[in-house]
């Protein structure tokens, strides 16, 4: 009987400590998913901005070129790999629209 009385609180403690561990793992997974969504959004933003920049450059009679665009020179993302990814997608969108002749 003494073993049962000692064992029961240990089971309760073990059950209570496992709950925060699983919720911590879920929060980490949610954070990783959110970070990957942000990267996808920045890439699609760069592509869309490139498409729009080409159309505006053409309508305004400005020099045609992705690297001369204001949004290419001053991207709306932080510096580092995000900026490089944005610029690559911007250039891809700009050039794709230019090649379509839009």
Jmol script that loads the backbone (N, CA, C; Angstrom):
load data "model"
ATOM      1  N   UNK A   1       0.813  -1.183   0.000  1.00  0.00           N
ATOM      2  CA  UNK A   1       0.000   0.000   0.000  1.00  0.00           C
ATOM      3  C   UNK A   1       0.867   1.262   0.000  1.00  0.00           C
ATOM      4  N   UNK A   2       2.002   1.211   0.732  1.00  0.00           N
ATOM      5  CA  UNK A   2       2.891   2.366   0.770  1.00  0.00           C
ATOM      6  C   UNK A   2       3.453   2.659  -0.617  1.00  0.00           C
ATOM      7  N   UNK A   3       3.746   1.606  -1.373  1.00  0.00           N
ATOM      8  CA  UNK A   3       4.272   1.797  -2.722  1.00  0.00           C
ATOM      9  C   UNK A   3       3.242   2.489  -3.606  1.00  0.00           C
ATOM     10  N   UNK A   4       1.991   2.111  -3.467  1.00  0.00           N
ATOM     11  CA  UNK A   4       0.929   2.710  -4.260  1.00  0.00           C
ATOM     12  C   UNK A   4       0.760   4.186  -3.915  1.00  0.00           C
ATOM     13  N   UNK A   5       0.849   4.531  -2.648  1.00  0.00           N
ATOM     14  CA  UNK A   5       0.698   5.927  -2.230  1.00  0.00           C
ATOM     15  C   UNK A   5       1.871   6.778  -2.722  1.00  0.00           C
ATOM     16  N   UNK A   6       3.046   6.203  -2.784  1.00  0.00           N
ATOM     17  CA  UNK A   6       4.214   6.927  -3.271  1.00  0.00           C
ATOM     18  C   UNK A   6       4.194   7.019  -4.793  1.00  0.00           C
ATOM     19  N   UNK A   7       3.721   5.994  -5.441  1.00  0.00           N
ATOM     20  CA  UNK A   7       3.721   5.922  -6.899  1.00  0.00           C
ATOM     21  C   UNK A   7       2.666   6.838  -7.532  1.00  0.00           C
ATOM     22  N   UNK A   8       1.521   6.999  -6.909  1.00  0.00           N
ATOM     23  CA  UNK A   8       0.428   7.809  -7.459  1.00  0.00           C
ATOM     24  C   UNK A   8       0.829   9.271  -7.655  1.00  0.00           C
ATOM     25  N   UNK A   9       1.449   9.942  -6.681  1.00  0.00           N
ATOM     26  CA  UNK A   9       1.863  11.332  -6.926  1.00  0.00           C
ATOM     27  C   UNK A   9       2.928  11.443  -8.020  1.00  0.00           C
ATOM     28  N   UNK A  10       3.773  10.434  -8.141  1.00  0.00           N
ATOM     29  CA  UNK A  10       4.789  10.472  -9.187  1.00  0.00           C
ATOM     30  C   UNK A  10       4.159  10.405 -10.577  1.00  0.00           C
ATOM     31  N   UNK A  11       3.111   9.628 -10.705  1.00  0.00           N
ATOM     32  CA  UNK A  11       2.403   9.553 -11.983  1.00  0.00           C
ATOM     33  C   UNK A  11       1.780  10.910 -12.306  1.00  0.00           C
ATOM     34  N   UNK A  12       1.184  11.535 -11.306  1.00  0.00           N
ATOM     35  CA  UNK A  12       0.560  12.842 -11.514  1.00  0.00           C
ATOM     36  C   UNK A  12       1.599  13.880 -11.934  1.00  0.00           C
ATOM     37  N   UNK A  13       2.753  13.866 -11.300  1.00  0.00           N
ATOM     38  CA  UNK A  13       3.819  14.806 -11.648  1.00  0.00           C
ATOM     39  C   UNK A  13       4.309  14.545 -13.066  1.00  0.00           C
ATOM     40  N   UNK A  14       4.468  13.288 -13.414  1.00  0.00           N
ATOM     41  CA  UNK A  14       4.925  12.948 -14.763  1.00  0.00           C
ATOM     42  C   UNK A  14       3.921  13.398 -15.814  1.00  0.00           C
ATOM     43  N   UNK A  15       2.652  13.247 -15.511  1.00  0.00           N
ATOM     44  CA  UNK A  15       1.621  13.663 -16.462  1.00  0.00           C
ATOM     45  C   UNK A  15       1.594  15.183 -16.612  1.00  0.00           C
ATOM     46  N   UNK A  16       1.797  15.897 -15.538  1.00  0.00           N
ATOM     47  CA  UNK A  16       1.750  17.354 -15.579  1.00  0.00           C
ATOM     48  C   UNK A  16       2.963  17.945 -16.300  1.00  0.00           C
ATOM     49  N   UNK A  17       4.110  17.315 -16.177  1.00  0.00           N
ATOM     50  CA  UNK A  17       5.304  17.860 -16.825  1.00  0.00           C
ATOM     51  C   UNK A  17       5.348  17.539 -18.306  1.00  0.00           C
ATOM     52  N   UNK A  18       4.628  16.544 -18.761  1.00  0.00           N
ATOM     53  CA  UNK A  18       4.649  16.212 -20.184  1.00  0.00           C
ATOM     54  C   UNK A  18       3.805  17.179 -21.004  1.00  0.00           C
ATOM     55  N   UNK A  19       2.840  17.818 -20.412  1.00  0.00           N
ATOM     56  CA  UNK A  19       1.972  18.747 -21.136  1.00  0.00           C
ATOM     57  C   UNK A  19       2.743  19.963 -21.647  1.00  0.00           C
ATOM     58  N   UNK A  20       3.540  20.639 -20.824  1.00  0.00           N
ATOM     59  CA  UNK A  20       4.273  21.793 -21.357  1.00  0.00           C
ATOM     60  C   UNK A  20       5.268  21.418 -22.448  1.00  0.00           C
ATOM     61  N   UNK A  21       5.845  20.238 -22.376  1.00  0.00           N
ATOM     62  CA  UNK A  21       6.793  19.828 -23.404  1.00  0.00           C
ATOM     63  C   UNK A  21       6.102  19.697 -24.758  1.00  0.00           C
ATOM     64  N   UNK A  22       4.930  19.110 -24.776  1.00  0.00           N
ATOM     65  CA  UNK A  22       4.240  18.948 -26.051  1.00  0.00           C
ATOM     66  C   UNK A  22       3.762  20.294 -26.582  1.00  0.00           C
ATOM     67  N   UNK A  23       3.313  21.178 -25.706  1.00  0.00           N
ATOM     68  CA  UNK A  23       2.867  22.483 -26.185  1.00  0.00           C
ATOM     69  C   UNK A  23       4.051  23.308 -26.679  1.00  0.00           C
ATOM     70  N   UNK A  24       5.221  23.127 -26.074  1.00  0.00           N
ATOM     71  CA  UNK A  24       6.415  23.818 -26.547  1.00  0.00           C
ATOM     72  C   UNK A  24       6.776  23.349 -27.950  1.00  0.00           C
ATOM     73  N   UNK A  25       6.665  22.059 -28.197  1.00  0.00           N
ATOM     74  CA  UNK A  25       6.956  21.530 -29.529  1.00  0.00           C
ATOM     75  C   UNK A  25       5.969  22.072 -30.556  1.00  0.00           C
ATOM     76  N   UNK A  26       4.707  22.195 -30.177  1.00  0.00           N
ATOM     77  CA  UNK A  26       3.704  22.733 -31.094  1.00  0.00           C
ATOM     78  C   UNK A  26       3.990  24.196 -31.420  1.00  0.00           C
ATOM     79  N   UNK A  27       4.389  24.972 -30.416  1.00  0.00           N
ATOM     80  CA  UNK A  27       4.691  26.383 -30.643  1.00  0.00           C
ATOM     81  C   UNK A  27       5.897  26.535 -31.562  1.00  0.00           C
ATOM     82  N   UNK A  28       6.901  25.678 -31.398  1.00  0.00           N
ATOM     83  CA  UNK A  28       8.079  25.730 -32.261  1.00  0.00           C
ATOM     84  C   UNK A  28       7.697  25.409 -33.697  1.00  0.00           C
ATOM     85  N   UNK A  29       6.840  24.421 -33.882  1.00  0.00           N
ATOM     86  CA  UNK A  29       6.391  24.066 -35.229  1.00  0.00           C
ATOM     87  C   UNK A  29       5.606  25.211 -35.856  1.00  0.00           C
ATOM     88  N   UNK A  30       4.760  25.882 -35.064  1.00  0.00           N
ATOM     89  CA  UNK A  30       3.993  27.015 -35.581  1.00  0.00           C
ATOM     90  C   UNK A  30       4.920  28.156 -35.983  1.00  0.00           C
ATOM     91  N   UNK A  31       5.962  28.400 -35.199  1.00  0.00           N
ATOM     92  CA  UNK A  31       6.911  29.465 -35.505  1.00  0.00           C
ATOM     93  C   UNK A  31       7.652  29.166 -36.797  1.00  0.00           C
ATOM     94  N   UNK A  32       8.074  27.909 -36.984  1.00  0.00           N
ATOM     95  CA  UNK A  32       8.772  27.537 -38.211  1.00  0.00           C
ATOM     96  C   UNK A  32       7.870  27.700 -39.426  1.00  0.00           C
ATOM     97  N   UNK A  33       6.606  27.344 -39.291  1.00  0.00           N
ATOM     98  CA  UNK A  33       5.659  27.490 -40.392  1.00  0.00           C
ATOM     99  C   UNK A  33       5.451  28.961 -40.713  1.00  0.00           C
ATOM    100  N   UNK A  34       5.330  29.787 -39.690  1.00  0.00           N
ATOM    101  CA  UNK A  34       5.136  31.220 -39.906  1.00  0.00           C
ATOM    102  C   UNK A  34       6.351  31.832 -40.596  1.00  0.00           C
ATOM    103  N   UNK A  35       7.546  31.410 -40.215  1.00  0.00           N
ATOM    104  CA  UNK A  35       8.762  31.938 -40.835  1.00  0.00           C
ATOM    105  C   UNK A  35       8.833  31.554 -42.308  1.00  0.00           C
ATOM    106  N   UNK A  36       8.446  30.336 -42.647  1.00  0.00           N
ATOM    107  CA  UNK A  36       8.484  29.937 -44.052  1.00  0.00           C
ATOM    108  C   UNK A  36       7.418  30.677 -44.851  1.00  0.00           C
ATOM    109  N   UNK A  37       6.266  30.974 -44.238  1.00  0.00           N
ATOM    110  CA  UNK A  37       5.230  31.746 -44.928  1.00  0.00           C
ATOM    111  C   UNK A  37       5.700  33.159 -45.216  1.00  0.00           C
ATOM    112  N   UNK A  38       6.453  33.748 -44.300  1.00  0.00           N
ATOM    113  CA  UNK A  38       6.974  35.095 -44.509  1.00  0.00           C
ATOM    114  C   UNK A  38       7.926  35.101 -45.692  1.00  0.00           C
ATOM    115  N   UNK A  39       8.773  34.085 -45.794  1.00  0.00           N
ATOM    116  CA  UNK A  39       9.718  34.021 -46.904  1.00  0.00           C
ATOM    117  C   UNK A  39       8.981  33.887 -48.234  1.00  0.00           C
ATOM    118  N   UNK A  40       7.952  33.063 -48.267  1.00  0.00           N
ATOM    119  CA  UNK A  40       7.166  32.907 -49.490  1.00  0.00           C
ATOM    120  C   UNK A  40       6.502  34.225 -49.850  1.00  0.00           C
ATOM    121  N   UNK A  41       5.967  34.929 -48.855  1.00  0.00           N
ATOM    122  CA  UNK A  41       5.323  36.212 -49.112  1.00  0.00           C
ATOM    123  C   UNK A  41       6.319  37.231 -49.658  1.00  0.00           C
ATOM    124  N   UNK A  42       7.533  37.250 -49.121  1.00  0.00           N
ATOM    125  CA  UNK A  42       8.536  38.193 -49.605  1.00  0.00           C
ATOM    126  C   UNK A  42       8.935  37.869 -51.037  1.00  0.00           C
ATOM    127  N   UNK A  43       9.046  36.582 -51.347  1.00  0.00           N
ATOM    128  CA  UNK A  43       9.401  36.205 -52.710  1.00  0.00           C
ATOM    129  C   UNK A  43       8.300  36.584 -53.686  1.00  0.00           C
ATOM    130  N   UNK A  44       7.052  36.307 -53.331  1.00  0.00           N
ATOM    131  CA  UNK A  44       5.962  36.662 -54.239  1.00  0.00           C
ATOM    132  C   UNK A  44       5.800  38.176 -54.318  1.00  0.00           C
ATOM    133  N   UNK A  45       6.097  38.878 -53.231  1.00  0.00           N
ATOM    134  CA  UNK A  45       6.057  40.340 -53.252  1.00  0.00           C
ATOM    135  C   UNK A  45       7.091  40.875 -54.228  1.00  0.00           C
ATOM    136  N   UNK A  46       8.280  40.311 -54.216  1.00  0.00           N
ATOM    137  CA  UNK A  46       9.326  40.739 -55.136  1.00  0.00           C
ATOM    138  C   UNK A  46       8.923  40.521 -56.584  1.00  0.00           C
ATOM    139  N   UNK A  47       8.337  39.376 -56.873  1.00  0.00           N
ATOM    140  CA  UNK A  47       7.917  39.071 -58.242  1.00  0.00           C
ATOM    141  C   UNK A  47       6.816  40.035 -58.686  1.00  0.00           C
ATOM    142  N   UNK A  48       5.806  40.209 -57.833  1.00  0.00           N
ATOM    143  CA  UNK A  48       4.698  41.123 -58.171  1.00  0.00           C
ATOM    144  C   UNK A  48       5.200  42.550 -58.360  1.00  0.00           C
ATOM    145  N   UNK A  49       6.100  42.985 -57.481  1.00  0.00           N
ATOM    146  CA  UNK A  49       6.647  44.334 -57.615  1.00  0.00           C
ATOM    147  C   UNK A  49       7.437  44.485 -58.906  1.00  0.00           C
ATOM    148  N   UNK A  50       8.127  43.430 -59.309  1.00  0.00           N
ATOM    149  CA  UNK A  50       8.864  43.468 -60.571  1.00  0.00           C
ATOM    150  C   UNK A  50       7.938  43.611 -61.765  1.00  0.00           C
ATOM    151  N   UNK A  51       6.838  42.883 -61.741  1.00  0.00           N
ATOM    152  CA  UNK A  51       5.847  42.973 -62.825  1.00  0.00           C
ATOM    153  C   UNK A  51       5.282  44.390 -62.897  1.00  0.00           C
ATOM    154  N   UNK A  52       4.884  44.915 -61.748  1.00  0.00           N
ATOM    155  CA  UNK A  52       4.298  46.257 -61.715  1.00  0.00           C
ATOM    156  C   UNK A  52       5.318  47.329 -62.090  1.00  0.00           C
ATOM    157  N   UNK A  53       6.563  47.154 -61.664  1.00  0.00           N
ATOM    158  CA  UNK A  53       7.596  48.142 -61.971  1.00  0.00           C
ATOM    159  C   UNK A  53       7.841  48.216 -63.476  1.00  0.00           C
ATOM    160  N   UNK A  54       7.857  47.062 -64.141  1.00  0.00           N
ATOM    161  CA  UNK A  54       8.047  47.083 -65.597  1.00  0.00           C
ATOM    162  C   UNK A  54       6.893  47.818 -66.275  1.00  0.00           C
ATOM    163  N   UNK A  55       5.680  47.500 -65.863  1.00  0.00           N
ATOM    164  CA  UNK A  55       4.515  48.141 -66.479  1.00  0.00           C
ATOM    165  C   UNK A  55       4.540  49.652 -66.264  1.00  0.00           C
ATOM    166  N   UNK A  56       4.906  50.078 -65.060  1.00  0.00           N
ATOM    167  CA  UNK A  56       4.975  51.517 -64.787  1.00  0.00           C
ATOM    168  C   UNK A  56       6.116  52.185 -65.549  1.00  0.00           C
ATOM    169  N   UNK A  57       7.265  51.511 -65.639  1.00  0.00           N
ATOM    170  CA  UNK A  57       8.393  52.071 -66.389  1.00  0.00           C
ATOM    171  C   UNK A  57       8.023  52.247 -67.859  1.00  0.00           C
ATOM    172  N   UNK A  58       7.329  51.272 -68.407  1.00  0.00           N
ATOM    173  CA  UNK A  58       6.941  51.337 -69.812  1.00  0.00           C
ATOM    174  C   UNK A  58       5.930  52.463 -70.041  1.00  0.00           C
ATOM    175  N   UNK A  59       4.937  52.568 -69.164  1.00  0.00           N
ATOM    176  CA  UNK A  59       3.926  53.616 -69.311  1.00  0.00           C
ATOM    177  C   UNK A  59       4.514  55.014 -69.144  1.00  0.00           C
ATOM    178  N   UNK A  60       5.465  55.152 -68.235  1.00  0.00           N
ATOM    179  CA  UNK A  60       6.054  56.462 -67.960  1.00  0.00           C
ATOM    180  C   UNK A  60       7.168  56.818 -68.938  1.00  0.00           C
ATOM    181  N   UNK A  61       7.549  55.877 -69.786  1.00  0.00           N
ATOM    182  CA  UNK A  61       8.613  56.137 -70.747  1.00  0.00           C
ATOM    183  C   UNK A  61       9.990  56.182 -70.109  1.00  0.00           C
ATOM    184  N   UNK A  62      10.131  55.533 -68.965  1.00  0.00           N
ATOM    185  CA  UNK A  62      11.432  55.497 -68.287  1.00  0.00           C
ATOM    186  C   UNK A  62      12.323  54.425 -68.899  1.00  0.00           C
ATOM    187  N   UNK A  63      13.586  54.488 -68.526  1.00  0.00           N
ATOM    188  CA  UNK A  63      14.543  53.488 -68.979  1.00  0.00           C
ATOM    189  C   UNK A  63      14.091  52.109 -68.506  1.00  0.00           C
ATOM    190  N   UNK A  64      14.116  51.137 -69.412  1.00  0.00           N
ATOM    191  CA  UNK A  64      13.679  49.785 -69.086  1.00  0.00           C
ATOM    192  C   UNK A  64      14.866  49.004 -68.544  1.00  0.00           C
ATOM    193  N   UNK A  65      14.714  48.487 -67.344  1.00  0.00           N
ATOM    194  CA  UNK A  65      15.750  47.668 -66.720  1.00  0.00           C
ATOM    195  C   UNK A  65      15.411  47.433 -65.263  1.00  0.00           C
ATOM    196  N   UNK A  66      15.465  46.184 -64.860  1.00  0.00           N
ATOM    197  CA  UNK A  66      15.095  45.845 -63.480  1.00  0.00           C
ATOM    198  C   UNK A  66      16.021  46.513 -62.473  1.00  0.00           C
ATOM    199  N   UNK A  67      17.299  46.567 -62.785  1.00  0.00           N
ATOM    200  CA  UNK A  67      18.267  47.090 -61.817  1.00  0.00           C
ATOM    201  C   UNK A  67      18.239  48.609 -61.696  1.00  0.00           C
ATOM    202  N   UNK A  68      17.539  49.277 -62.598  1.00  0.00           N
ATOM    203  CA  UNK A  68      17.420  50.733 -62.492  1.00  0.00           C
ATOM    204  C   UNK A  68      16.164  51.148 -61.736  1.00  0.00           C
ATOM    205  N   UNK A  69      15.338  50.182 -61.397  1.00  0.00           N
ATOM    206  CA  UNK A  69      14.084  50.477 -60.707  1.00  0.00           C
ATOM    207  C   UNK A  69      14.332  50.887 -59.256  1.00  0.00           C
ATOM    208  N   UNK A  70      13.479  51.772 -58.773  1.00  0.00           N
ATOM    209  CA  UNK A  70      13.580  52.244 -57.391  1.00  0.00           C
ATOM    210  C   UNK A  70      13.407  51.093 -56.391  1.00  0.00           C
ATOM    211  N   UNK A  71      12.455  50.201 -56.647  1.00  0.00           N
ATOM    212  CA  UNK A  71      12.217  49.098 -55.714  1.00  0.00           C
ATOM    213  C   UNK A  71      13.330  48.052 -55.745  1.00  0.00           C
ATOM    214  N   UNK A  72      14.072  47.987 -56.824  1.00  0.00           N
ATOM    215  CA  UNK A  72      15.225  47.085 -56.854  1.00  0.00           C
ATOM    216  C   UNK A  72      16.359  47.684 -56.022  1.00  0.00           C
ATOM    217  N   UNK A  73      16.567  48.975 -56.185  1.00  0.00           N
ATOM    218  CA  UNK A  73      17.647  49.639 -55.453  1.00  0.00           C
ATOM    219  C   UNK A  73      17.332  49.782 -53.965  1.00  0.00           C
ATOM    220  N   UNK A  74      16.064  49.993 -53.638  1.00  0.00           N
ATOM    221  CA  UNK A  74      15.632  50.189 -52.250  1.00  0.00           C
ATOM    222  C   UNK A  74      14.500  49.221 -51.916  1.00  0.00           C
ATOM    223  N   UNK A  75      14.810  47.939 -51.766  1.00  0.00           N
ATOM    224  CA  UNK A  75      13.742  46.960 -51.521  1.00  0.00           C
ATOM    225  C   UNK A  75      13.095  47.145 -50.150  1.00  0.00           C
ATOM    226  N   UNK A  76      11.812  46.811 -50.043  1.00  0.00           N
ATOM    227  CA  UNK A  76      11.098  46.985 -48.776  1.00  0.00           C
ATOM    228  C   UNK A  76      11.296  45.827 -47.795  1.00  0.00           C
ATOM    229  N   UNK A  77      12.455  45.181 -47.843  1.00  0.00           N
ATOM    230  CA  UNK A  77      12.757  44.080 -46.922  1.00  0.00           C
ATOM    231  C   UNK A  77      14.095  44.354 -46.250  1.00  0.00           C
ATOM    232  N   UNK A  78      14.348  43.623 -45.167  1.00  0.00           N
ATOM    233  CA  UNK A  78      15.595  43.798 -44.427  1.00  0.00           C
ATOM    234  C   UNK A  78      16.791  43.383 -45.279  1.00  0.00           C
ATOM    235  N   UNK A  79      17.955  43.874 -44.901  1.00  0.00           N
ATOM    236  CA  UNK A  79      19.160  43.499 -45.634  1.00  0.00           C
ATOM    237  C   UNK A  79      19.546  42.061 -45.308  1.00  0.00           C
ATOM    238  N   UNK A  80      20.392  41.506 -46.137  1.00  0.00           N
ATOM    239  CA  UNK A  80      20.836  40.132 -45.946  1.00  0.00           C
ATOM    240  C   UNK A  80      20.235  39.219 -46.997  1.00  0.00           C
ATOM    241  N   UNK A  81      20.063  37.950 -46.657  1.00  0.00           N
ATOM    242  CA  UNK A  81      19.540  36.986 -47.636  1.00  0.00           C
ATOM    243  C   UNK A  81      18.123  37.321 -48.104  1.00  0.00           C
ATOM    244  N   UNK A  82      17.324  37.932 -47.221  1.00  0.00           N
ATOM    245  CA  UNK A  82      15.965  38.301 -47.624  1.00  0.00           C
ATOM    246  C   UNK A  82      15.997  39.325 -48.753  1.00  0.00           C
ATOM    247  N   UNK A  83      16.911  40.273 -48.649  1.00  0.00           N
ATOM    248  CA  UNK A  83      17.030  41.302 -49.681  1.00  0.00           C
ATOM    249  C   UNK A  83      17.482  40.683 -51.002  1.00  0.00           C
ATOM    250  N   UNK A  84      18.422  39.761 -50.928  1.00  0.00           N
ATOM    251  CA  UNK A  84      18.898  39.097 -52.146  1.00  0.00           C
ATOM    252  C   UNK A  84      17.782  38.284 -52.800  1.00  0.00           C
ATOM    253  N   UNK A  85      16.998  37.573 -51.977  1.00  0.00           N
ATOM    254  CA  UNK A  85      15.874  36.792 -52.507  1.00  0.00           C
ATOM    255  C   UNK A  85      14.833  37.707 -53.141  1.00  0.00           C
ATOM    256  N   UNK A  86      14.537  38.816 -52.472  1.00  0.00           N
ATOM    257  CA  UNK A  86      13.566  39.773 -53.007  1.00  0.00           C
ATOM    258  C   UNK A  86      14.038  40.300 -54.359  1.00  0.00           C
ATOM    259  N   UNK A  87      15.303  40.694 -54.430  1.00  0.00           N
ATOM    260  CA  UNK A  87      15.832  41.249 -55.684  1.00  0.00           C
ATOM    261  C   UNK A  87      15.822  40.215 -56.807  1.00  0.00           C
ATOM    262  N   UNK A  88      16.146  38.971 -56.477  1.00  0.00           N
ATOM    263  CA  UNK A  88      16.126  37.922 -57.506  1.00  0.00           C
ATOM    264  C   UNK A  88      14.710  37.728 -58.040  1.00  0.00           C
ATOM    265  N   UNK A  89      13.731  37.700 -57.153  1.00  0.00           N
ATOM    266  CA  UNK A  89      12.347  37.535 -57.585  1.00  0.00           C
ATOM    267  C   UNK A  89      11.841  38.780 -58.313  1.00  0.00           C
ATOM    268  N   UNK A  90      12.265  39.947 -57.869  1.00  0.00           N
ATOM    269  CA  UNK A  90      11.889  41.196 -58.535  1.00  0.00           C
ATOM    270  C   UNK A  90      12.379  41.176 -59.977  1.00  0.00           C
ATOM    271  N   UNK A  91      13.639  40.805 -60.136  1.00  0.00           N
ATOM    272  CA  UNK A  91      14.232  40.762 -61.471  1.00  0.00           C
ATOM    273  C   UNK A  91      13.538  39.716 -62.344  1.00  0.00           C
ATOM    274  N   UNK A  92      13.185  38.579 -61.747  1.00  0.00           N
ATOM    275  CA  UNK A  92      12.484  37.533 -62.507  1.00  0.00           C
ATOM    276  C   UNK A  92      11.118  38.029 -62.980  1.00  0.00           C
ATOM    277  N   UNK A  93      10.382  38.697 -62.111  1.00  0.00           N
ATOM    278  CA  UNK A  93       9.079  39.231 -62.497  1.00  0.00           C
ATOM    279  C   UNK A  93       9.191  40.325 -63.540  1.00  0.00           C
ATOM    280  N   UNK A  94      10.162  41.192 -63.377  1.00  0.00           N
ATOM    281  CA  UNK A  94      10.384  42.293 -64.313  1.00  0.00           C
ATOM    282  C   UNK A  94      10.719  41.744 -65.695  1.00  0.00           C
ATOM    283  N   UNK A  95      11.679  40.814 -65.733  1.00  0.00           N
ATOM    284  CA  UNK A  95      12.118  40.256 -67.016  1.00  0.00           C
ATOM    285  C   UNK A  95      11.041  39.396 -67.671  1.00  0.00           C
ATOM    286  N   UNK A  96      10.273  38.654 -66.873  1.00  0.00           N
ATOM    287  CA  UNK A  96       9.201  37.833 -67.443  1.00  0.00           C
ATOM    288  C   UNK A  96       8.153  38.713 -68.106  1.00  0.00           C
ATOM    289  N   UNK A  97       7.812  39.812 -67.470  1.00  0.00           N
ATOM    290  CA  UNK A  97       6.824  40.723 -68.044  1.00  0.00           C
ATOM    291  C   UNK A  97       7.386  41.409 -69.285  1.00  0.00           C
ATOM    292  N   UNK A  98       8.651  41.760 -69.243  1.00  0.00           N
ATOM    293  CA  UNK A  98       9.285  42.402 -70.393  1.00  0.00           C
ATOM    294  C   UNK A  98       9.321  41.437 -71.583  1.00  0.00           C
ATOM    295  N   UNK A  99       9.610  40.165 -71.329  1.00  0.00           N
ATOM    296  CA  UNK A  99       9.679  39.176 -72.404  1.00  0.00           C
ATOM    297  C   UNK A  99       8.306  38.852 -72.984  1.00  0.00           C
ATOM    298  N   UNK A 100       7.259  39.038 -72.187  1.00  0.00           N
ATOM    299  CA  UNK A 100       5.901  38.826 -72.686  1.00  0.00           C
ATOM    300  C   UNK A 100       5.455  39.974 -73.576  1.00  0.00           C
ATOM    301  N   UNK A 101       6.106  41.107 -73.415  1.00  0.00           N
ATOM    302  CA  UNK A 101       5.747  42.270 -74.211  1.00  0.00           C
ATOM    303  C   UNK A 101       4.570  43.040 -73.657  1.00  0.00           C
ATOM    304  N   UNK A 102       4.264  42.846 -72.367  1.00  0.00           N
ATOM    305  CA  UNK A 102       3.127  43.547 -71.750  1.00  0.00           C
ATOM    306  C   UNK A 102       3.457  44.981 -71.476  1.00  0.00           C
TER     307      UNK A 102
END
end "model"
wireframe off; spacefill off
backbone 0.3
color backbone group
